[in-house]
Amino acid sequence: MRLLVLADHEEARIWDYFSPKKTEGVDLILSCGDLDPDYLEFLTTMVNRPLFYVRGNHDGIYDTREPLGCDNIEDKVANFRGLRILGLGGSYRYRPGKDMYTEAEMKKRIRHLKGQLAFTKGFDILLTHAPAYGYGDLPDLPHRGFECFDDLLETWHPQYMFHGHVHMEYGDFVRERHHPCGTTIINAYGYTIIDIEEGSYPALGKTGSFFYDWMMTRKKR
């Protein structure tokens, strides 16, 4: 499966100078936040593929102008052809405002997902705006990562974590990192294309969760 993963910066080469060849073979688009809703609408239309997103800390415009034709997957596990994607947007709280969370607030969001994660038997991708603590974050409070993301990775061992928030121009940019639990962490700043090998995640209806698998296969009919 081929994924187009985006964050933080609207890339002219796939917006102003779009060519189908640049997104050839893409099955799904994932946004890690802080992107113009017009940009997301353009991509899901031109690539003609579904787009799942979480909110960044600068996405207040989504309150009145959600990206049409795109799916907000905040605080839930979305399923795409068997691929389970958990969405947790927002950044570390550094001032009053929306889409920012203290460590305790983000932990609470994750606790509320306990039943859902048991039902889906985990997830294959963690889609966030902020990074995990110690893996691509910065020492300043606005760009600090969440320690509870590390705990989430260590509990469920997803194949990938995609995040944004830490821009390439901030220095010491690394696109790909590896968490000790086995998760590959990708900073999606701008955009990147990720190929996930078929068979490296459960096929649709094959997670081992009876009711979840039944529900997913029923939806497919």
Helices and strands as residue ranges (DSSP letters): E 2-7, G 12-14, G 20-23, E 28-31, H 37-46, E 51-53, G 60-63, E 71-72, E 76-80, E 83-88, E 91-92, E 100-101, H 103-111, H 114-120, E 125-128, G 141-143, H 147-156, E 160-163, G 168-170, E 176-178, E 184-187, E 190-195, H 210-220
